[in-house]
Amino acid sequence: MVRTEAASGDAAYRHLMNWDEATSRLPHAHSLALRLAQLGADHQLIADAIGIEPEGVDPLLIVAHAKLEALNSPSDERSKAPAAPTR
């Protein structure tokens, strides 16, 4: 089994917010991917669990980590983030 790179980075978030609380605030796919990666699951297992191609796991984990960072940033920093474009 090939381990993902995400597991080592998860410790960075544990001191900011309880890991379970933080991941429970994420969309299901992001939460599940991070939890599986933390447990050492390979990309194929994560992809199968979420219903995506294995090539999509790395980008998904990058987005999931970014969302965790956003959850853990002070609210004043979140307000400085550029607004999402409207259609």
C-alpha positions, 0 to 999 in steps of 0.5 A: 500500500502506498501511503499518502503525503497528507497524513504528516501534515494533519498534525499542523491542524490539531493544535488549532482546532480539534481534528474531529471537529474541524474535519466534520465541518468540511464537505463529506468528500474532503473529510473522508479523504483526510481521515483515510489519508491520516490512517495511511490509505493509498490513493486507490482506496481513497478514490474508491471510497469517494467515487473519483479517479485516483488521479483526483485524490491529490487535488482533493487533498490539497483543497481539503487542507486549504479548507482546514486552514480556512477554518482555523484562520481568525475570522478577520483573516477570512474576511480579507479573502477575495470574494468568490466570483458571482455568475 
